[in-house]
Amino acid sequence: MALPCRGLVPYYREFMPAILNWLLRLLPTNPICMRLVQGGSRRVRHLYIRAGYLGVMIVVLLLALLSSVSATGAPSVRDLAMGGATMFQVVSYLQVILICLLAPVFMAGAIAQEANPRTWDILLTTPLNSLQIVLGNLFGRLFFILALLFSSLPLFAVTQYFGGVPGHAIFSSYAIAGASALLVGAIAITLSVTRTAGRRAVFIFYITVVMYLFITYAIDLQLRQPVGPGASEQLTTVITPLNPFLSLEVLLYSNVYVPHDFTGEATTWLQSLWMSRPINAFVWLCVWLSTILIAFSTIRLRVIGAKTGSVPWYRRMFGLAAKDASERPSRTVGTNPIAWREAVARGKTLPAMLGRWGFAALGIIAAVVLLTMFHTGLLDGPALQMAIASIVGAEIVIITLAALNMSATAVSREREDGGLDIILTTPIQPGPYLSGKLRGLIQFLLPMLLVPIATMGLLALYIMAGGFGRSGGVDVSVTIDNAQANLPVVLPEAAIALPIMLVPFVAFCVMVGLQWSIKSKGTIGSVIAAVGIVFAIVSVLTLCGFASGNRLNVVGAVLSTFSPINLLMALVYPADTIQDALRQSETAGRTSLVVGAVIAGAIYTSLVYGMHTNMKRTFMMTVRKLAGAN
């Protein structure tokens, strides 16, 4: 017995270190993960993002605590507790919003940056296996998102000194945010692995995330049922564990949005988990889905880019050649070749065609279906208002993100692939080049822009026609100054106000993206900067619009049109957003929205012109400064 044991000792000494080394290279010593973390940690931009994120959290926390001070003097313990609870709710929602905005940008570059400089052939010949490559890219990028989340953890701990925020609620909110980040990262890695052009995954992921959040939230609102007859509390639905915002609502508004209680009832474990513990169900669902996606990405990784040369049937159906075709039919170019390239050549790909026209078709079909259901009585006035606010709001957000994504990559993409160096050798000047980019991108986005505009136009036509004899009319009962009044379900002024304000706003977003695309070395950095700038501007305008809409009479109504979200809410829910102006006169309140839209459109147009003039003046200096950067 002694001899076999002595013979096995060298085997275990060789076998155990090999297993340990394999396990360590999955994450702790993964070279890809270490490269991403160490490289990103040395960048000043990442330091600014973390410091800015934490600074905003501190400022918002202080403002929430200061707002709890009563007019008579020092705040009471109850005031501090209410202020801490309010701050906790605001920041919890803000964290999930930032996950949905920042995670796609961070994660989509995980494999896209490796694929762009043609380094996949080198990466796949290294000793790293497929699982190590996927996990390294996933957690190397996910590290920065988790660092942003947990940087605000000490601030939440401070709120406990004032009461109102239990400890388990803090960790539950971080579990929801962390699980959302993990799932977002796993989906982004899967999209990147299954596409040879990884940058298209950024736009696709933005569209998918926004549409999913809006649709599931709207479905949940329709499915909610009261706890009992006459009760104000509502029960959770089967959709609740599928949306992080709904899971947060269960946590933050537990006295209004109540899980099911199956005490004394025979239920399965899945039904009990899904309906009575939606927060736990959401976290576990994210973990399991992430595990499945990681396994699929690991299997799919080695065949990336393998199918080339042939023309698939779906590309032939749309009149498209093979991706690597060396010849194509001649095309007629307009007076500005840059505008033609952005408006026409960019859209000559199957994903672009399906994305644009599919978005337009679904939006128009949704508007027609909603009007038909309202006309036949399947939807009442408040339900139609909620559906219009959700769908049109989602469309505006998607259009804005699409404009930022395409404009923020318009110049930096050409710098990376060397196309900008060729363009600079042509006679085209900075002015026509930038105006061509702006005009071409607006033309490309025009089918998408027409969706919310056409939706509001159809509603306005239907309301001005009196509903074509609809039973019950097209008015809803609202409360203004403790008195009942009747207003149209959607103000018909929407057909004029929305396009006047929305088109210049989208043009402004395009100019912001172009400005950062010129200044940034790569596409990922330009997209992050452009989305952050516009998100900050729209957030400030939205908060100021909601605060002034009900307090400054007609001036407040005008100010509420500077943000597309505020304008939409004022057109759908005027009694809740511009009540002070309607109290003076219904005509004055409705007219102020049109006047405000004209003023907002003029301001955004002036900003576009000013930014174009400044960018034209500094274009050559900025391009030469970044010459050779890729």
N, C-alpha and C positions, 0 to 999 in steps of 0.2 A: 504493500500500500504506500510505502514511502517513496518508491521510485516514481510512480505516476504523478504523485503530488509535486515532487521536485521538478518533474518535466513540465508541469503546467505553470509554474511560476514565471518563466520568461514569456509564456504566452499571454498571461494576464498583464504583465508589465508592458507588453507591446499593444495589447488590445484596448485596455482601459484608457491610456492617453489618447489613442486614436478616436474613441467615442467622445471623450471629453473635448478634444479639439474640434470635432465636428459640431458638437452642440454649441460650443462657444462661438464658432464662426457663423451660426445662424443669426445671432444678434449682438452679444457683448463685444466680440472682436471682429464683427463683420466689416471687411475693408470698405465696402460701399457705404454702409451706415456711418462708419467713422469718418470717411472722407466728406460726406455731406454735412455731418454735425460740426466737424472741426473747420471745414471751409466756410460754412455759414456763420459760425460763431465769431469768425474773425472779420466779417463784413460789417462795416459801419452802418449800412442800411438796416440790417437785422437788429442792431443795437438801438437804432432810432425807432424802429417799429415796436420793440418791446418796451422801451422807455415811454414812447407816446401812448401805447395802449394802457400802461399802468398809470401814466399821468392823467389820462382821461377818466379812468376809473376813480382815482383819488378826487378829482375835481367834482365829478358827479356825486360821489359819496358826501363830500362836504356840502354841496348845494342841497342835497336831500336832507341832511341834518339841520342846515340853517333854515330850511323852509319849515321845519317843525317848531321853530321859535314862535310863540304866540305874540300877538300884538301888545299884550300887557307887560311882557318882560321875559324872564328866563323860562325855558321850556320845562314842562313837567316830565316825570318819568314816562308817563303814558305817551306824551308827544314824541319823546325820543324813540320809544318802542315802535310807534307807528311810522316814524321817519326811517328807522332801520329796516322795517318790514317792506316799506315802499321801495327803498333803495335795492334791497335784495331782489325784489320782483323785476325791477328795471334791468339790473345788471344780468340777471339770469337769462332774460329774453335776449339781451344784447349779445351775450356769449354765443348763443345758438345761431343768431344772425351772422355773427362774424365767422363762425364755423362754415356756414353755407356760402359765405362770400370769399373767404381767404383759402379755405381748404382746397377747392377745385384749382385755384391758381397755383398753390404750392405743390399739390400732388400731381397735376397733369404734366409738370415738367420732370417728373421722376424718371420716366423712360424717354420722354420726348427729347430731352437734352442729350441723352446718349445716342438717340437715333439720328439727330440732325447732323452732327459732324461725321456720320458714317463710322462710328466706333463700335457698332454692334458686333461686327465680325471679330474684333479684338476682344471684346468683353466676353463673348460666348466661347472663346478658346482658352480662357483662363481656367485655373483649377476650381473656380466657384461653380457650384451646381445651380440649377434653376431656382430651387427654394431659397438659397442664400441670396441670389440676385433680387428676387421679388421682395423678400423680407428686408434686405438692405435698403432698397429704394423706398419701401413703404414706411418703415420706422425712422429712416434717416430724414425724410420729409415731415413725418408726423411729429417728430421731436419738437419742431418749432411751433406747431399748433398747440401742443400740450404745454409747452413753456409759456405761451401767451395765456392759456387758461389758468394755469396754476400760479402765475405771477400775481393774480388778484386774490388768491386764497387768504393771505393775511388780512386783507381788507374786510372780507366776510367775517373773519374771526373777531375783528374789532366791533362789528355790529352786535355781537352777542353781549357785549358789556351793557348795551342799552336795552336788551331784551327784544322780544318780538320775532326773533329768528332762531328756531331750534337748531341744534347741531346736526341732526339727521337730515334736515332739509337742505343744508349746505352741501353735504356729501352726496345727497340724491341729485341735486342740480348738477354737480360736477360729474356724476356718473352718467347723466343724460348727455351732457356736452361731450364727455370723453367717448361714449359709445357712438355718438353722431360723428365725431372726428374719425374714429376707427372705420366706420362704415363708409364714410365719404372717401377716405384714403383707399380702402380696398376696391371700391367701385372705380375710382380714378386709375388705379394700377391696372385693373382689368381692361378698361377702355384703352389705356395706353398700350397694353400688350397685344390687344386684338386689332390694332391699327398701325400701319407703317408710318403714317403721318400723324404723330401724336398730338400736334398742336390743335388739330380739329377737335380733339377730345375736350379742350377747355370750353369752347362754345357749346358743344353738345351737352356737356355736363352742367353748365349754367342753365341751359334751357330745361333739362330734365329735373334738376333740383327745384327750380322755381315753380315749374308746373306741378310737380308732385306735391310740394308743400301747400300750394293754393288749392289744388283740387281735393286733396284729402281733408283739408280744414273745412272747405265748403260742404263736402259730403257729410262730415261729422256734424256740422250745424244743422243739416237737414234731418239727420237721424236721431238727434237728441230727443229724449222723452223726459217729462217731469218725474220726480220720485214718487209723487202721489197726486191725487186730484187737488188742484189749487195750490200746489207747492211751487216755490220759486227755484228750488234746487233741481238740477238736471243730472241724469245718469250718464255715465260714459257709454260709448258705443264700441262696435268692433273695430272702428277706424282709429280709436285713441292710441293703441300701442304702435301704430304705424307712422306717427308724426311726432317729432320731438317737441314741437310747440304745444300739442295737445297733452303730451305727458307732463310738460312743465305746468300746464294749466291745472292738471289734477293735483300737482304738488303745491302750487301757489294759491289756488282758489279752491281748497278742499271743502269749503262750506257751501260752494255754489255748484261745482262740477264734481259729483260724488261717484265713486266706484260702486259696483253692485255688491250687495251683501247676500251671500248664499248660505247664511247660517241656518242649519236645520234642513237644507235642501240637498238632494242627491245630484252632484255635478261631477264631471270628469276633471282631472287635474289641469288639462289644457283650458277648459272653460273657466275654471276657478282662477288660474293664473292670468288669462287674457282679460277677463271682465272685472275681476276684483282687485288685481294688482297690476294695473297697466304700466306702471313705471318699471317694475321688474321685468315684465314681458317685453317692453321696448329695449331694455339693456341686453337681455339674453338674445332677443331677435337680432340685434346688431352684431353681437359677438358671433353667433352661429352663421349668419350670412357672410360676415367678413371671413370666417374660416373657410367656407365653401368657395368664396371668390379667390382667396389666396391659393387654395388647392387647384382651382381651374387655371389661374394665371401661371402657376408652376408648370402644369402640363402643357399649356398653350405657348409658353415662352419660346421654346426651341423651333417652332414653326413660323415665327414672325417673319413676314416678308417672303414666304416660300412660294406663294401663288402669284406669279408674274408672267407677262407675255400674252396670255389669251385674253379675249374680250368676253366677259360674262354676258349672259342674256339680258340682264337688267340694264347694262350699259348700252347694249345695242338697241334696246327698246327706247331709250332716251336720246339716241343718236350720238353717243359718245364713243370715242375710240379707246384703245387700251391705254392704261396709265403710262406706260413707257413707250408709246408710239412715237416714231421719229418724224412722221409726216401728219399734216392736218390740212383741211381745206382752207383757202384764203378767206379772210374776213375783212369787212369794211370798217375802218376806224374813223371816228369823228374828228372834229377840229382839235380836240385835246386828247392825245393818246393816253395820258395818265387817267383821265376820267373814264375813257372807254375800258381801260384795263381793269379798273376797280369795279365798274358797274357790270361789265359783260364777261370779261375773261375770268374774273373771280367766281362768277356764277355758273361757269361751264363745267361744274363737277356734280356728280350725282348727289352727294350729301347736301351741297348748297341748294340744288334745285328742289330736292325733297324737303329740306328745312324751310325754305322761303315759302314755296307754294303750298306745302302741307300746313304750315302755320296759318297762312291766309285762308285756306279752305276750311280748316277746323274752326277758326274764329268766326267766319261768316255763318257756318252751319250752326255753331253754338248760339249766335245771335238770333237766327231764324227759329231755332227750336225753342228758345226762351220766349220769344214773342208769341209763338203759336201756343205754348202752354199757358201763357198769361191770357191770351185771347179766349181760349177754351175754358178757362177757370181752373186749370190744374195748378196754377201758381197764383197766389194773391199778391197784392202790392208790396208788402214788406219782403216777401220771398224773392220777388223779381229784383228789388233794390239790392238785396244781399248778393244775389247771383251776379248782377251787373257789376257791382263794386268789386267782387272777387275776380271775375273773369277779365274785365277790362284792366283792373289793377295789375293782374298777372301779365297781361299782354304788354302794358307799359314798362314793367320791370324787365321783361324779356327783351323788348326792343332796345331799352337803354343798355343792358348788358351786352347785347349783340353789337351795338354801335361802339361801345368802349373796347370790346375785344378786337373787333376788326380794325378800328382806327389805331389802337395802341400797338398793333403788330404790322401796320401798313408800311412804315419806314424801317423799323428795326428788323423786320423779316427780310427786307431787301438788303440791309446791311449784312446780315448773317450769311445769306446765300450769294453775295457778291453782285447782285443786280443793281444796287445803288451806284457802285463804281461805274458800271456801264451807262446808266442813265445820266450821270454827271458829265460824261464825255459828249453828250448830245447837245444841240443848241437850246434845249428847253431851260427856262429860267426858274428860280425859286418860286416866284409868284404864280405862274401857270401850273407849276408842279403841285403846290399846296392847294390851289383852288381846284385842280383836277382831282386830287385825292378827296377833297370835301364833296365836290359835286358827284363824283363816282360812287362814293359810299352812301350818300343820300339816295341816289338813284337805285342802288342795290337794295337799300332798306325800304324803298317806297312800297312794295307789296305788303310788307309787314306793317308799315305805318298806316296803311289804308284800313287795316282790320279794326282797331278801336275807333277810328274816325267813321268808318262805315257803320259800325255798331251803333254809335251815338246818333248818326244820321237816320238810320232806320227807326230808332226809338223816337226821335224828334218828329219824324213824319207820321208815325203811328199816333203819337200823342196829339199832334196838331189836327189830325183827322178825327179826333174824338174816339179813337179806338175802333173805328169802323163799326160802330153800333155795339161795342162790347157791353155785356150786362154788368152793371156796377160802375161803368165809366173807367177813367184812367187816373183818378185822383186818389190820394191817400190822406187819411186824417192825421194831423200833427198838432203838437201843442206849442204855441208861441205866446210867451208872457202869460201863462196860466189860462190861456183861452184856446179853444179848438179852432182849427183852420184846415182848409183843404188845399193841397198842393199837388201838381202832377207827380206821378211816380218817379219820373226823371225830368228835370227841367229841359224843355226843348232848346234852350240856349246852348246846350251841349254841342249841337251840330255846328255852332259857330265858334264857341270859346275853345273847345278842345283842340281842333286843328291849328288855330291861330297861335296857341301857346306851345303845343307839342312839337311841331316841326322845328321851330327855332331852338327849342330845348335839346332835341336830338342832335341838331347841328352843333350846338355848344358842346355836347358830350363828345362828338366826333373831333372837334378842335382840341379839347383837353387830351383825348387819346393821341392825336397826332403830335401834340407838343411833347408829351412824354415819350412817344415813339422816336422822336428825333433826338431827345436827350439821353435815352437809355441805350446801353450796349446790346441788350438782349430782349426778346419778346416777353419773357416771364416778368422781368422787372418793370417793363413799361405797362403791362396789364395791371400788375399790383398797384402801381402808383396811380394810374388813371382811375381805377375802381375806387381806391381809397379817397382820392380828391373829390370825386363826384358824390360818393356816399356821404362824406362829411358835409358838403354843401347842401345836398338834398335833405339831410337830417336836420340841419340848422333851420333851413327854410320851412320844413314840415312842422317842427316844434313851434317856431315863431308864428306860423300860419294858424295852427290850432289854438295858440294862446290869444292871438289878436282877433280871430274871426268872430268871436262872440262878445268882444269887449269894445271894439273901436268903430262900431257902426259901419258906415259904408267904406271907410278907410280899411277896416279890418277885413271886409269882404274882398277888397282889391288886393290886399297883401296875401290873402289865402290862395290867390291864383298863381303865385310865383313858383309853387311846387306842383308838379303834375298830380301827385297823390292828393294834396289838399284840394286842387281844382276838381278832381274826380269826386271826392267826398262831398264837396259843396254842391256839385251838380246832382248827386244822388240823394244826399241827406242834408238839404239846405237848412232845415229846422234845427239841426244839431250843430252845424258848423258856422252859419252866418245868421244866427237868430237875432242879434242886435240890429242888423241891417233890415231884416224882414219885419222886425217890430216897428220900425219907422215907416216902411212902405214895402209891400211885396214887389212892386215894380222897380223901386230903387235897389232892392237887394238883388233882384235878378239881372238888372241892367249893369250893376257894379261888377258882376262876374265877367260879362263881355268886355267892359272897359278895362278891368284888371288883366284879362287875357291879352288884350291888345298891348297894354303897357308892358306886361311880362315878355310878350313876343318881341317888342321893340328893344327891350333891354338885352335879351339873349342874342338878338341879331347884332346889336352894337358890340357886345362882347365877342361875337364871332369875327366881326370885321376888325376889331382891335387886336385880337389874338393873331389873325391872319397877317396883319401889317407887321406886328412885332416878330413873328416867326419868319416872315419873308426877309426881314432886315438881318436877323441873326442866323439864318439857315446855313450859309456857307461857312461861317466861323465854327458853328457847332459840328457840322459834318466833317470839316477838316480836323477838328479836335479829336473826333472819334474815328478817324480814318484808320482802317486796318483792324478795328475791334470786331470780333465775332465770337 
